[in-house]
Amino acid sequence: MYGRRAFTNLVRGVVQIVVAYVANLPLFILAVLSIAFIPLGVGVVLTPVVIQAIRGLANQQRVWAAEWWGVEIAVPYRPEPPGGLGPFGRLKWLFSDPATWRDLLWTFLNVPVALVLGILGGLLSLYGLEGVAVAPWLGQVTGYGWGPFWPLDDYGLLGIIGSVVLGAVLVAVSVPVGPFFLKAHALFCQALLAPTRAALTERVQRLTETRSETVDASAAELRRIERDLHDGAQARLVALSMNIGLAEEMMKHDPETAAQLLAEARAASGTALTELRDLVRGIHPPVLAERGLDGAVRALALGLPLPVDVQSDLPGRADAPVESAAYFAVAEMLANVVKHSGARRAWLQIEHSDDRLLMIVGDDGTGGADPARGSGMRGIERRLAAFDGTMAVTSPPGGPTVVTMELPCALSSPKISPSSETG
């Protein structure tokens, strides 16, 4: 058990040192050079690549800190704006994120810090073991050896004994103490790689705004449901009850009128049932619960009066609230295509990558769509914002219109293969 702990400390200490000098230092140098070459044009292409590599290294450090020492380091990066970015737009996005500069600072400072803490946490035991086993043997065979702190040939037998004793002490002390130094490295990384207080404040403010908007949207949805029930199904059920009551009174005196009233009641019950089903579908479509987002959007596309090319690549299913938000966002966008775009064809692409659900709805219509002028698109933005989602609209006059929506989420229950069809 003691030897296993010593070996674990050694491996983790060596990993931190190797990463610092093989990855951190070269990436920092490349980052500085690429930023300096931005005026020449080369840095415009090279800088985003280097920064993304640094982010990947920082994310790996976050994983090690959590798995090895239980130090959780949240990912602070701002999401990439949907709809694609040009070279200069990507530079602006990266440079405007404070986490980029903190990553660069960590990349530089981690070189000396990882070396010192890696030696103290993992390599002291190896140095002590050298003083116990290797140095005395070399001293006997070659007449020269180096103990933990002195050359053995200067002190003879006393030096060998001292080397063994001091080496044993180093091994005995460094193995239980080593994890503290290695965890200190994880805490150092947390100090630079975790979100700043300003970022957390901005995040809380954003969540407060989206929560307020979500509450307002939920209240409006409840009022709509109440109105639909009151004006639709409830009114028909009241009329149904009155018709049945009249039919009971007319049964003895006027059977023909009673039969007519019962027929009207039967028709009213069917209409009320249809309205209730439509209302339920508006709350949470059964096809969404049964077949997931893939099946639900395909069924939705098949019911539209224009052809819709549907391509989906979802290896699993998201949580029910996320699926519902995604479905209704797509449904609203397709409804806008039918009502306002004048399009002859539309397309829908759904895929999942990097823990983000991407939905792209496009059409070949007249364009000119503007979220600021329509309550439908604003409603979609509020619905997606409740889940930290985003929406971007590209709709020049004359078309085409492309709406890109993203939702951060994880998928479960993987399926066999993606699907594609035309509705």
Beta strands, then each sheet from edge to edge (+ up, - down):
strand 1: 308-313
strand 2: 346-353
strand 3: 356-363
strand 4: 390-394
strand 5: 401-408
strand 6: 419-422
sheet 1: 4+ 5- 3+ 2- 1- 6+
end
